[in-house]
């Protein structure tokens, strides 16, 4: 559908079936060397069989296609502009970020081969190893070679103009990995972040429905390939969660100007391996509901069981708190088991105690002497969220979430506390 729209706008539009899918030959490669070679082969075919201008070539894609598009920017210097929607910059971080296996993200990677994909042994082995917690170094190496961030220097050397469009709630490719990749680029670039989940902002356009993501991509091509005037906006463009505000910044670092420190003064001890009810939601479903209804995953904060959830709350804020960027948690952990996982959640709590999820992230540790305290730092996923006046923030930490594999044994104990000179606290970036 979008190929037809490009053609109607005067572009020579070439689409191809990715290796390993439907009637295409080979096996699913997930942006590996064979997929990258295919991009150059399609480029060669296009120049040989169509009137395409070799000086004005672009590539765009969604999800797996976005990953291929960014790898194309790294390995095909003839591409002058690319547009990647719901893609990844760092596949390693998406599957095993913070030393935590992202099980539902891996399930999403598995699902890309359905209904007509033929995965090759490398993909089958990588996914099997992740689910089985086997040969994780090998999994990371496999993912690293398929990560555009690994080749950011090549993209910068080519000078390819890069458009990145992703969702705050992407449950497969988290928001922080794409914002980190964006910051490594020195080429003409734009970052657009909107509410939603993986590919939910773009999916309607595949069926002919209007949507901003594809229109933005077309405008990017018009400017960089046709020479049309730019829209003069700033490169970092955010749709803020809850308020719907549209904001623009010259640099990602400009989105926050100060930090509010939330002390987690009182120690808390939880039982490992229990799901407290504070969860980050379900892959694809929760982010889509947030996009359509404005309702993120919810939790009744006063009802969370103290045996499973460590909870701290801020005072009520008299004014709106404009949260922008990556909240960072620091605490001291004492665990009865050598391995464990902590999942930290930041909630917007209304006067009735109902918490709406702002952001979250996991962190796993291993080979720690039982009973010996150690520092734990955890960066929550990037967000832009307006906390209404009259609400408060809540920090919740537990050890189990359906999105992730937990290393905390059932029945273990985990204590979060402060130490002299190392207070337990959450730094919240604000505009």
PLY file of the C-alpha trace (Angstrom):
ply
format ascii 1.0
element vertex 431
property float x
property float y
property float z
element edge 430
property int vertex1
property int vertex2
end_header
0.00 0.00 0.00
2.73 2.48 0.91
4.70 1.48 -2.20
1.74 2.60 -4.29
1.60 5.87 -2.40
5.29 6.47 -3.05
4.79 5.71 -6.73
1.86 8.14 -6.84
4.18 10.81 -5.43
6.63 10.31 -8.30
9.05 7.84 -6.74
10.29 4.66 -8.37
9.05 2.32 -5.64
10.56 -1.16 -5.39
9.40 -3.59 -2.72
10.81 -7.04 -2.16
10.03 -10.05 -0.02
12.71 -10.49 2.62
14.78 -13.65 2.44
13.13 -16.64 4.09
9.53 -15.38 3.83
6.73 -16.56 1.54
8.11 -17.33 -1.94
11.48 -15.70 -1.34
14.40 -18.11 -1.21
16.71 -18.87 1.66
16.02 -18.68 5.40
15.11 -15.87 7.77
18.36 -14.08 8.67
17.17 -11.16 10.90
19.44 -8.49 9.43
22.47 -10.74 9.16
25.10 -10.73 6.42
22.82 -12.41 3.87
20.04 -9.87 4.42
22.56 -7.05 4.07
23.85 -8.53 0.81
20.25 -8.72 -0.44
19.87 -4.96 0.08
22.76 -4.31 -2.30
21.39 -6.87 -4.77
17.99 -5.13 -4.81
19.75 -1.78 -5.25
21.71 -3.17 -8.21
18.51 -4.57 -9.76
16.68 -1.28 -9.27
19.37 0.74 -11.04
19.59 -1.79 -13.88
15.85 -2.21 -14.50
14.17 1.09 -13.57
14.74 4.79 -14.28
15.69 5.40 -10.61
18.24 8.18 -10.10
21.39 6.61 -8.56
22.07 9.86 -6.73
18.70 9.89 -4.98
18.12 6.43 -3.48
16.30 5.82 -0.22
14.99 2.90 1.83
12.23 2.64 4.40
10.89 -0.20 6.50
8.77 -1.23 9.47
9.85 -3.55 12.32
12.18 -6.15 10.74
12.18 -3.93 7.66
13.33 -1.02 9.84
16.23 -3.05 11.15
17.16 -3.96 7.56
16.85 -0.32 6.55
19.31 0.81 9.21
21.72 -1.99 8.32
21.38 -0.81 4.73
22.45 2.67 5.82
25.57 1.09 7.32
26.53 -1.19 4.42
25.03 0.36 1.27
26.62 3.80 0.72
24.40 4.49 -2.29
21.45 5.09 0.07
21.07 8.83 0.65
18.17 8.72 3.11
16.46 6.04 5.20
13.29 5.94 7.32
13.04 3.28 10.04
9.76 2.76 11.90
9.50 0.63 15.07
13.03 -0.63 14.50
15.98 -1.41 16.67
19.33 0.22 17.18
20.67 -2.39 19.60
19.25 -5.89 19.24
21.38 -7.15 22.14
19.79 -4.64 24.52
16.34 -5.56 23.22
16.80 -9.27 23.95
19.17 -9.33 26.94
19.35 -5.78 28.23
20.58 -5.18 31.79
21.64 -8.84 31.89
17.95 -9.79 31.86
16.45 -12.07 29.26
13.48 -10.34 27.60
11.24 -13.36 27.05
8.27 -11.67 25.42
10.56 -9.67 23.13
12.13 -12.98 22.07
8.65 -14.34 21.50
8.00 -11.37 19.26
11.19 -12.10 17.34
10.00 -15.68 16.95
6.63 -14.49 15.70
8.15 -12.60 12.76
8.66 -15.93 11.00
4.95 -16.72 11.15
2.99 -17.68 9.16
5.35 -18.15 6.22
8.90 -17.67 7.46
11.63 -20.31 7.36
14.13 -19.65 10.16
17.67 -20.83 9.63
19.76 -22.57 12.29
21.36 -19.32 13.58
17.95 -17.80 14.38
16.54 -21.02 15.80
19.61 -21.50 17.99
19.63 -17.90 19.22
15.98 -17.96 20.26
16.29 -21.43 21.83
19.38 -20.35 23.77
17.62 -17.28 25.12
14.59 -19.22 26.34
16.79 -21.96 27.82
19.30 -19.52 29.39
22.06 -21.26 27.45
25.14 -19.76 25.74
24.07 -16.17 26.41
27.49 -14.85 25.23
26.80 -16.54 21.89
23.33 -14.98 21.76
24.78 -11.55 22.42
27.39 -11.98 19.70
24.66 -13.04 17.26
22.58 -9.98 18.14
25.54 -7.58 18.13
26.36 -8.30 14.48
22.71 -7.47 13.65
22.64 -4.18 15.57
22.90 -0.92 13.60
24.53 0.68 16.66
27.52 -1.60 16.10
28.03 0.15 12.77
27.10 3.73 13.71
30.52 4.93 12.55
29.86 3.51 9.08
26.50 5.27 8.87
28.13 8.52 9.94
30.88 8.08 7.35
28.29 7.54 4.59
26.37 10.67 5.63
23.02 8.92 5.12
20.08 10.94 6.45
18.33 8.84 9.13
14.73 9.10 10.36
13.83 7.04 13.44
10.19 6.68 14.52
9.36 4.54 17.55
6.81 4.17 20.34
7.39 4.90 24.01
5.81 1.59 25.00
7.49 -0.64 22.40
7.59 -3.98 24.22
10.05 -5.57 21.75
12.52 -2.75 21.05
12.54 -0.55 24.18
12.63 3.22 23.95
16.07 3.65 25.53
17.93 1.57 22.97
16.61 3.67 20.07
17.29 7.01 21.79
20.84 5.84 22.59
21.38 4.90 18.94
20.03 8.26 17.79
22.56 10.08 19.95
25.46 8.22 18.30
24.52 9.49 14.85
26.18 12.63 13.47
24.38 12.57 10.09
21.23 14.56 9.25
18.77 12.85 11.57
15.35 13.00 13.19
13.84 11.15 16.14
10.06 10.90 16.51
8.60 9.25 19.63
4.86 8.65 20.05
2.57 6.67 22.36
1.92 3.05 21.43
3.60 -0.33 21.17
5.62 -2.11 18.54
4.36 -1.13 15.05
0.97 0.01 16.38
1.45 3.57 15.08
2.19 2.34 11.57
0.00 -0.74 11.17
-3.15 1.06 10.02
-1.39 2.59 7.05
-0.62 -0.89 5.74
-4.37 -1.20 5.13
-4.78 2.22 3.57
-5.71 4.12 6.74
-4.13 7.54 7.28
-1.37 7.77 9.86
1.38 10.20 10.83
4.30 7.76 10.73
4.23 7.05 6.99
3.44 10.69 6.20
6.49 11.73 8.22
8.62 9.21 6.34
7.37 10.50 2.99
8.17 14.07 4.02
11.67 12.94 5.02
12.21 11.46 1.56
10.73 14.52 -0.17
13.28 16.72 1.56
16.39 14.55 1.27
15.72 12.90 -2.10
13.62 15.46 -3.98
15.05 18.61 -2.47
11.70 19.81 -1.15
11.82 22.37 1.66
12.08 20.94 5.14
9.25 21.63 7.57
11.74 23.70 9.64
10.96 21.85 12.85
13.60 20.69 15.32
14.92 17.13 14.94
13.76 15.58 18.26
9.97 15.38 18.25
8.01 13.96 21.15
4.35 13.28 21.80
4.07 13.42 25.59
2.22 10.65 27.39
-1.00 11.60 29.23
-1.08 15.26 28.10
-0.56 14.63 24.37
1.69 17.69 24.14
3.79 18.01 21.01
7.35 19.08 21.80
10.47 19.65 19.70
14.11 19.89 20.73
17.41 20.45 18.96
19.07 17.57 20.83
17.92 14.64 22.93
19.91 16.03 25.86
17.75 19.15 25.80
14.53 17.39 26.77
15.30 17.68 30.50
16.75 20.66 32.34
16.78 19.51 35.98
16.45 16.48 38.22
14.13 15.81 41.13
15.55 13.34 43.63
13.08 10.97 45.27
14.59 9.38 48.39
13.85 5.72 49.07
14.81 6.11 52.68
13.06 3.25 54.46
14.48 -0.24 53.82
12.19 -2.80 52.22
12.48 -6.59 52.07
10.57 -8.73 49.58
10.28 -12.43 48.85
11.90 -13.37 45.58
10.11 -15.09 42.72
6.66 -13.63 43.48
4.67 -11.48 41.06
3.44 -8.53 43.09
0.81 -7.42 40.59
2.97 -4.49 39.49
3.62 -5.54 35.89
4.69 -3.80 32.71
1.82 -5.31 30.74
1.52 -7.66 27.79
3.53 -7.44 24.60
1.70 -5.41 21.91
-1.59 -5.30 23.87
-0.74 -2.88 26.68
1.03 -0.31 24.52
-1.76 -0.39 21.93
-4.38 0.20 24.64
-2.32 3.12 25.92
-2.16 4.56 22.41
-5.88 4.16 21.70
-7.44 4.78 25.12
-4.73 6.61 27.04
-4.79 3.90 29.71
-1.40 2.30 30.52
-0.93 -0.75 32.77
-2.53 -0.02 36.16
-1.95 -1.11 39.75
-3.66 -0.31 43.04
-0.57 0.88 44.86
-1.92 0.59 48.45
-3.01 -3.00 47.76
0.34 -4.29 46.49
1.50 -7.00 48.91
4.46 -5.95 51.02
5.79 -9.52 50.84
6.35 -9.16 47.08
6.63 -5.43 46.35
8.89 -2.76 47.82
6.97 0.53 47.59
7.97 4.15 48.19
5.79 7.18 47.45
6.53 10.87 46.99
4.52 13.70 48.50
1.60 15.01 46.46
2.81 17.52 43.86
1.05 20.87 43.71
2.03 21.47 40.08
2.37 19.35 36.96
5.64 17.43 36.82
7.01 17.25 33.26
9.04 14.03 33.30
11.45 13.85 30.35
14.20 11.32 29.78
15.58 8.37 31.74
14.81 8.04 35.48
17.74 6.42 37.30
17.50 4.34 40.46
20.31 3.64 42.89
19.96 1.32 45.86
21.84 -1.23 47.91
20.75 -4.85 47.62
21.21 -7.69 50.05
20.01 -11.04 48.71
19.85 -14.47 50.28
20.66 -15.98 46.85
23.68 -15.30 44.64
21.53 -14.51 41.59
18.46 -12.34 41.33
16.39 -9.88 39.34
14.81 -6.57 40.27
12.16 -4.87 38.16
11.62 -1.20 38.99
8.39 0.58 38.10
7.55 4.28 38.25
3.85 5.00 38.73
1.65 8.07 38.48
-0.63 7.70 41.53
-3.95 9.53 41.65
-5.69 10.63 44.87
-7.50 7.26 45.09
-4.23 5.31 45.05
-4.59 4.00 41.48
-1.19 3.89 39.80
-0.68 4.36 36.06
2.64 3.04 34.78
5.02 5.79 33.66
8.02 3.60 32.82
9.94 0.58 34.12
13.03 -1.57 33.53
14.62 -4.78 34.85
18.11 -5.49 36.22
19.67 -8.89 36.96
22.72 -9.69 39.09
24.67 -12.91 39.43
27.42 -14.51 41.51
26.96 -12.19 44.49
27.88 -13.59 47.93
24.57 -14.27 49.74
23.93 -11.88 52.59
26.53 -9.34 51.44
25.18 -5.92 50.38
26.13 -4.53 46.98
25.16 -1.40 45.01
22.59 -1.69 42.24
22.02 0.94 39.57
19.03 0.68 37.26
18.13 2.98 34.38
14.42 2.95 33.60
13.31 3.24 29.98
13.19 6.68 28.39
9.86 8.45 28.56
8.07 11.78 28.25
5.20 11.97 30.73
3.21 14.79 32.32
2.26 13.94 35.92
-0.86 15.96 36.81
-0.99 18.32 39.77
-2.50 16.60 42.79
-0.83 13.28 41.94
2.24 11.63 43.43
4.95 9.31 42.17
5.44 5.78 43.43
8.50 3.60 42.99
7.81 -0.12 43.11
10.44 -2.86 42.96
9.67 -6.55 42.72
11.39 -9.63 41.34
8.96 -11.05 38.78
7.34 -9.75 35.60
5.82 -11.70 32.68
7.93 -9.72 30.19
11.21 -11.02 31.60
13.03 -14.05 32.93
13.68 -13.67 36.65
16.82 -15.05 38.29
15.37 -14.68 41.80
14.68 -18.10 43.32
11.21 -18.56 44.75
11.37 -18.00 48.51
14.64 -16.05 48.51
14.73 -12.68 50.25
15.86 -9.40 48.73
16.38 -6.24 50.78
16.66 -2.74 49.30
18.24 -0.17 51.57
20.65 2.74 51.89
24.23 2.70 53.11
26.35 5.53 54.54
27.41 7.72 51.65
25.21 5.75 49.24
21.55 6.68 49.75
18.83 4.73 48.01
17.06 7.12 45.64
15.46 7.72 42.26
16.57 10.63 40.08
13.67 11.84 37.93
14.59 14.06 34.94
12.26 17.04 34.51
11.75 19.79 31.97
0 1
1 2
2 3
3 4
4 5
5 6
6 7
7 8
8 9
9 10
10 11
11 12
12 13
13 14
14 15
15 16
16 17
17 18
18 19
19 20
20 21
21 22
22 23
23 24
24 25
25 26
26 27
27 28
28 29
29 30
30 31
31 32
32 33
33 34
34 35
35 36
36 37
37 38
38 39
39 40
40 41
41 42
42 43
43 44
44 45
45 46
46 47
47 48
48 49
49 50
50 51
51 52
52 53
53 54
54 55
55 56
56 57
57 58
58 59
59 60
60 61
61 62
62 63
63 64
64 65
65 66
66 67
67 68
68 69
69 70
70 71
71 72
72 73
73 74
74 75
75 76
76 77
77 78
78 79
79 80
80 81
81 82
82 83
83 84
84 85
85 86
86 87
87 88
88 89
89 90
90 91
91 92
92 93
93 94
94 95
95 96
96 97
97 98
98 99
99 100
100 101
101 102
102 103
103 104
104 105
105 106
106 107
107 108
108 109
109 110
110 111
111 112
112 113
113 114
114 115
115 116
116 117
117 118
118 119
119 120
120 121
121 122
122 123
123 124
124 125
125 126
126 127
127 128
128 129
129 130
130 131
131 132
132 133
133 134
134 135
135 136
136 137
137 138
138 139
139 140
140 141
141 142
142 143
143 144
144 145
145 146
146 147
147 148
148 149
149 150
150 151
151 152
152 153
153 154
154 155
155 156
156 157
157 158
158 159
159 160
160 161
161 162
162 163
163 164
164 165
165 166
166 167
167 168
168 169
169 170
170 171
171 172
172 173
173 174
174 175
175 176
176 177
177 178
178 179
179 180
180 181
181 182
182 183
183 184
184 185
185 186
186 187
187 188
188 189
189 190
190 191
191 192
192 193
193 194
194 195
195 196
196 197
197 198
198 199
199 200
200 201
201 202
202 203
203 204
204 205
205 206
206 207
207 208
208 209
209 210
210 211
211 212
212 213
213 214
214 215
215 216
216 217
217 218
218 219
219 220
220 221
221 222
222 223
223 224
224 225
225 226
226 227
227 228
228 229
229 230
230 231
231 232
232 233
233 234
234 235
235 236
236 237
237 238
238 239
239 240
240 241
241 242
242 243
243 244
244 245
245 246
246 247
247 248
248 249
249 250
250 251
251 252
252 253
253 254
254 255
255 256
256 257
257 258
258 259
259 260
260 261
261 262
262 263
263 264
264 265
265 266
266 267
267 268
268 269
269 270
270 271
271 272
272 273
273 274
274 275
275 276
276 277
277 278
278 279
279 280
280 281
281 282
282 283
283 284
284 285
285 286
286 287
287 288
288 289
289 290
290 291
291 292
292 293
293 294
294 295
295 296
296 297
297 298
298 299
299 300
300 301
301 302
302 303
303 304
304 305
305 306
306 307
307 308
308 309
309 310
310 311
311 312
312 313
313 314
314 315
315 316
316 317
317 318
318 319
319 320
320 321
321 322
322 323
323 324
324 325
325 326
326 327
327 328
328 329
329 330
330 331
331 332
332 333
333 334
334 335
335 336
336 337
337 338
338 339
339 340
340 341
341 342
342 343
343 344
344 345
345 346
346 347
347 348
348 349
349 350
350 351
351 352
352 353
353 354
354 355
355 356
356 357
357 358
358 359
359 360
360 361
361 362
362 363
363 364
364 365
365 366
366 367
367 368
368 369
369 370
370 371
371 372
372 373
373 374
374 375
375 376
376 377
377 378
378 379
379 380
380 381
381 382
382 383
383 384
384 385
385 386
386 387
387 388
388 389
389 390
390 391
391 392
392 393
393 394
394 395
395 396
396 397
397 398
398 399
399 400
400 401
401 402
402 403
403 404
404 405
405 406
406 407
407 408
408 409
409 410
410 411
411 412
412 413
413 414
414 415
415 416
416 417
417 418
418 419
419 420
420 421
421 422
422 423
423 424
424 425
425 426
426 427
427 428
428 429
429 430
